[in-house]
Amino acid sequence: MNYENYDPTFPDQPVVDLYLPIWASLPAFSSKPAFIWSEDGSTNVSKTYAQLNDSVQSISFHLLNSLQRGDTVIVLCTPGLELVEVIFGCQRAGLLSVPIFPPDPSFSEPNYHHLLRALSQTKPKAAIAHHDYITKVQRYLSLPSKDERLAEMLQNLKWIPTEDVKRGNADSSVDSVLYNGCKPDEIYLIQYTSGATGIPKPVLLTAGSAAHNVRTARKAYDLHPNSVIVSWLPQYHDCGLMFLLLTIVSGATCVLTSPAAFVNRPRLWLELMTEFKATCTPVPSFTLPLVVKRGGVETGSSPINLLSLRNLIIINEPIYMASIEEFLHVFKPFGLNPSSISPSYGLAENCTFVSTAWRSNDNSKNSCFPVFPSHDKLLPSARLASDEEEEDMDIIVVNEHTHEPVDDGIEGEIWVSSPSNGSGYLGHHFLTQDIFKGRLRNKVSRCYVRTGDTGIVKGEERFLFVTGRCLEVIKLPNSQDIHPHYIETAAYNSCPQFLRGGCLAAFDASRMIVLVAEMQRSEKDNKVLRNICERIRDNVFEKEEVDIGKVVLVKSGSVPKTTSGKIQRWLAKDNFLGGKTNVLMEIKFDNNSGLLQSINGRGQKRGRDRGEEGRGLIAEEKEDVVYSLSSAPIGRPWLSRL
C-alpha cells in the first residue's frame, strides 16, 4: 500500500512545520508520541504531537520577542528532545537556524574550531543553549587567558536560554494561510557538511527543498503513521536531521538516542528496536560490523527481536556485500528479514536523501536482498528511475572532465538534479557555481549538483553503485585507478585481531601509497609491529595487486573521522605529512629490493619472489611538506553525508 497521501482531504504541505499542527489537531494523534528520547534504554521521555506543537509555538513566540524574523541563530543544544523543539521553533518563527554540536564550554580542546568557523561564516545574531552551558561560556569569557577571536564573537551574541523560550504558553493554533514561519523559497537552515573530504562547508537549504526531500524519502521507504523509527544519528545535519523532519511529515513515531550512547553500548540500538517494535532505522555502513563484534547479542538480559523491522537503511557508501551478509547471518535467528536491507544514497548538498535500492513493491518476502546485484564487492546504493516512472530526482553519471554522460557500465561522477538541491555554499560564490550549477556539455539541460562521488550504473534495473570519491582516487603505476577503501579493507583483513575496523586511511604521498592504521591497543613489541606491517603489505598485494610504499601503525583515536564516523583521509594525510600522528611503528617498503626501513632507522632485508620485476611504486623519503587545515581541499569540497 502506498501512503503518499493518507487522505484526499489532507494535502501535502509546502513546509515541514505545517504538518505538525495538522497532526496535533487530530484526536488520534494529539496523544500519540512524536518523539521518544532514551539515553540508556531504561529512562524514556516523550513528546506527543500536541505537546510538541504547543512547545514549538511557545518557542517561536518567545524567540520573536528578542529577535526579528529572518535573523540567524546558532543552536547549541545537546542531542535530545529540546534540540528537536528548538529546530522546529526556529522554523515557525521564520528564523535561519544553524544547528551544531556544542563544544566543551571550557574551550580547552581544539574541537571548538568548528564553532569558530560557524560563527565567522554565518554571523548569527543570537545563540540558543541550555542555561548551564551559557553560564560556563560566561565564565570562560571572564578568564584572562582565552582565544581573543572566539571571545569577541561569543560576546557579540545575544544568548538565549532554552528554559526562557520554553516557559509559558502561546496560542498553539496555526493557520496555514496566515503562517508567518519560513516560506518554501526562504533559506531556513544552514547545514554543515561533515568534512569527509575537506573542511566542512555551510550548505544553504530552503524550507521548500527540505519538505520535498523528506516527502521523497517518505515515498521511497513507504513510511506512514504506523511507522516507528529508531535513530542514534547526530541530529545536527544530514540523515540524523532529515529523520526528524521525516517523522513529522509521515506522522510516525521516532525513538532517539545519542551517538555517544550507541558507541558506548551498541546493544542499546538492538534493545530500542526490540522494545518499540521499530519498522525503520537508518545507520552508517560501519554500524553493522561494529554491532556484530560488540553488540553483545547473547550477553544482555533482554532478548532481541527484529521481526518488526521493514527498513534497515544503510548509508555512508561504499556498502560492502560481505558486511551485510555477515550481519544477516548473525541476526536472522533474531527475526531480521533480509528484505529489510535498504542500501541508500544521499548528500548534504541535496538536503540529504537522493535514492535507495530498496523497493516497497518487491513481492518476495525473504529474497529481496539476494536479488541485489553486486559490483566489485559492493551493493548498489540506488536504483535509477525507469522511463515509465515519474521521478523528479534526476540522477546521471558523467565524465568528470568532459561533463558528458557516460554509458551504463562505465564509472563516472554522479550528478543529481531535483527540487531538493541546496541553494549553494554560504560565502562561496564561485564554489557554488562550480558545484551547484553543473550542466552537460553541448546540451541544454537543467542544473545539477556535482556530488564528487564516483559511480557506475549496471543491469536492466539500472542499479547505481557508489564506488568512491573523485578526490580520493589513487593513481597506480600501471595507469589504473583504485579507491582507497579497497586498500583499507584488505589491510584490515590481514590482522583484524590487532587493527581497529573502520580506522584505516590510505592515500598517496611522495609518489607512494601510504596506509595509516589504528591499533586496538598499544603494542610495544617491535617484532610484532613489524610483522603486522608486513602482513598488511602482503595482503593488500594479494587481494588488490597494489604495492604499499609505507605502513604507519598509530595509537587508537589517531585516524581522524567526521562526527558520523567517516574517515577523513585528507586530514590523515595532512597529519602524516605534518608529523602530527601518534606513531607506534612506521615502515617504508622498497617493493623492488624488499628493503624495510623503520622509523628508528633500522632496516632489514626480506626477499619477495613473486615472479615480477619492476612492479610496484618507488618509495621515496617523505617530502618536507606541512599542510595546515586551510590547505585542505577547498576547490572541490565534495560532500558529507549522514
Secondary structure, 3 states (H helix, E strand, C coil): CCCCCCCCCCCCCCCHHHHHHHHHHCHHHHCCEEEEEECCCCCEEEEEHHHHHHHHHHHHHHHHHHCCCCCEEEECCCCCHHHHHHHHHHHHHCCEEEECCCCCCCCCCHHHHHHHHHHHHHCCCEEEECHHHHHHHHHHHCCCCCCHHHHHHHHCCEEEEHHHHCCCCCCCCCCCCCCCCCCCCCEEEEEECCCCCCCCCEEEEEHHHHHHHHHHHHHHHCCCCCCEEEECCCCCCHHHHHHHHHHHHHCCEEEECCHHHHHHCCHHHHHHHHHCCCCEEEEECCHHHHHHHHCCCCCCCCCCCCCCCCEEEEECCCCEHHHHHHHHHHHHHHCCCHHHEEEEEECHHHCCEEEECCCCCCCCCCCCCCCCCCECCECCCEECCCCCCCCCCEEEEECCCCCCECCCCCCEEEEEECCCCCCEECCCHHHHHHHHCECCCCCCCCCEEEEEEEEEEECCCCEEEEEEEHHHCEECCCCCEECHHHHHHHHHHHCCCCEEEEEEEEEEECCEEEEEEEECCCCCCHHHHHHHHHHHHHHHHHHHCCCCCEEEEECCCCCCECCCCCECHHHHHHHHHCCCCCEEEEEEEECCCCEEEECCCCEEECCCCCCCCCCCCCCCCCCCCCCCHHHCCCCCCCCCCC
